[in-house]
Amino acid sequence: MSRCKTVELFYALVPLKPWRGNLIRRHVEKCPRCLAGLASREAAGSLLVQERGVNIGRPLWAEVESALVADSGGKRMKDQAFQSSVMRRWGWAVATTFLVVLVTAFLLLRDFRPERIPAATNVPPRFELEYIRVSGQPANAVVYQPQGSNLIVVWAGKNP
């Protein structure tokens, strides 16, 4: 994958304005291939409507200003924009707090888990075998006691 494709992929994957601005400054503004794909200033300027190009009796901005003053919904739009900004901040704050609480709970509760003790140490020693012989010779012994039972099985065999 070429470097330009990699930059385009990172631009699409990470929708943060500082990240995208950094990619544009570091790569797109310096790469001839990427610059060739951008519109020229004249082409971009032709898409915009300029005040001097509009033939009206009054200046355009005076007309816009009078429309905004007459519109009482403008205040509501401004308040709504402010509320959505505040709600977005609160959403991030709640998500961050939830994440911090979750990580803290995990780290704290991890230390309070009871340690697992192997099953052999749970059973108190009730049977000991000090020495065993088979045909007058020392022998190997295997002692087995099923869990939850009083039965003890001893298997003795000659040493080779």
Disulfide bonds with the S-S distance in Angstrom:
none
